[in-house]
Amino acid sequence: MGEVMFDIRHLSKYFVVDKGTFGRDKKILKAVDDVSFQIEKGETFGLVGESGCGKTTIGKMLVNLYEPTDGQIFFQGEELTGLTPAQRRQYCKDIQLIFQDPYASLNPRVTIGDIISEPIRINKLLPEDQIEERVNYLLNRVGLANHQRNRYPHEFSGGQRQRVGIARALAVEPKMIVCDEPVSALDVSIQAQVLNLLDELQEEFGLTYLFIAHGLNVVKHISDRVGVMYLGKLVEIAPKKELYENPLHPYTQALLSAAPAVGTRKRERIILEGDVPSPINPEPGCRFCSRCFKRGTGCEAYETKLKEVLPGHFVACKEYA
Amino acid sequence: MLGKKQKPVEVPGQEKPESELHAVWESLRVNKTAIFGMVIIIILVAVALVTFLADAAGIQILPYDPNETDMTASFVKPCAEHWFGTDELGRDIFSRILDGTKISLFVGFAVVIFSLFFGIILGAVAGYKGGVVDTVIMRIMDIMLSIPGILFAITLMAALGKGLDKAIVAIGIVAIPEYARIVRGSVLSAKESDYTQAARVIGNRDLRIIFKHILPNIISPIIVRATLGISGAILDTAALGFLGLGVQPPVAEWGDMLGRAKGYIFAAPYTLVFPGLAITLVVLAFNLFGDGLSDALDPKSRKR
């Protein structure tokens, strides 16, 4: 195991949906519930799960957009939770975020040159006379031309905007980038280009990625290790190859069986019944048991916990307890 | 490398795609009522500037000195010498109305600037900070809104004293909640946007996020409200003037002229009609222009 970049311990984020009357009938949405994992330096950690499972919430807690309800985040051994806003801002230049929707994440009234130079100016990383050169370098590096720096975001296509978003994240020379479904809003033809660009940049700058996606396909292309989330909980973590070849958690097995595959042996399609239960005031016990096709006795009451069943392969299921 | 192969979208030096300002003007241009309002506003501003500058330079440009009384010529009906007639002191009403333009416009703009300043700060802080701060600020705004505007202004005038500057402050305070509400609502939605979150991720301070990233994106509804607010402010000043709380005599102010003329409504209706028409015209102009602007700034209702 290499050097640990991020150590996330018992991280939780609850949203109060309805305060209720005098504290009764209080509705709490447990977006992320007691999640622990580590991201190693230089790796790409893929985080997968369906909409609403809490994967983006985790990403946003790492970049200080959400305050965790509970738990701790350690970045290179230093605790990020519980810092004052000014102290926390010091880490902005180390941890950056690439947004899902390139149409919403760029301020429409700012030129892309200013969008890319702003992080440099705010964090006072370069003297004023060197900023232009740096912006030009970043534009070229992500595949845009220098003369485009005075244009506004609406003059660009989705793929180009996402490149601007990547350049903005790179501007502060971060150590870690959280990629929040960076290609899911793009055309399939553009997706590969952007993924390749991210791959190149990782190698060039020694970046660590937390790569969030809702399907296993994109993650397979780019990740070293993959974590699977279901309803606010991590249910399985494994190295990519291991996860795709030997999925242990029933939910992962179902996800994999749903992914279209070319040229590989045909898996039997597992169809999950029912809908995802509401994350508001969830019942204790295994979150997945209401839809699980391997459900046994005692599953409803079993409080799941990640357990290392094979080297580096963690799973949270009663079957392996 | 795939990134470097990419062709730029446009050849440099080619015409830039139309800017937003240009699109707004294109939409405004075809809106006849808005243009009508704009033309009147331009004329009024010109009148105000010319009379102000002439006054400052000591040149008499108006047909008569607006404050010169002539008891031998009181209540002259509109005629060739006195287009709008004269009032009870023999002052030329036409000259007084032209002279009053600068006060009405000045008050209109001053009030809007005053209330915008505080409205933007309060609304932005309430919307951005949320929680207790939001509740406290907005409940105070609600209380202010629940008091009838003109009554509130009169009460404030009673505390502040008479005079145009005090009238501006009083009317300005009354108008703050409207701006605070609009700003807060817009800030609330802009706060959740990805570009605001992006601004936080790169390490911006809250104040810079509000002023650099949020306010420029919510300026359209504020501009529209401010344009409409000018007419409201002019109307309120006229009302205070009518009640004798605005300018001090002998300065010509439309509301004050109306108030003095009310005793002669049957004997000399023209003393009342022309100041009234002037108020109506300026209010109408700002409302028409404001409505047009509101349509033009809204991309969804913009005519293509």
Interface residues (C-beta under 8 A of the other chain):
Chain A: K60 V63 N64 L65 R89 C92 K93 Q96 L97 F99 Q100 D101 A104 S105 L106 N107 P108 R109 V110 E118 P119 I122 N123 N140 R141 V142 G143 L144 A145 H147 Q148 R151 E155 F156 S157 Q160 R163 G165 R168 A171 V172 Q193 N196 L197 E200
Chain B: M1 L2 G3 K4 K5 Q6 P8 V9 P12 K16 P17 S193 D194 Y195 Q197 A198 A199 R200 V201 I202 G203 N204 R205 R208 H213 P216 N217
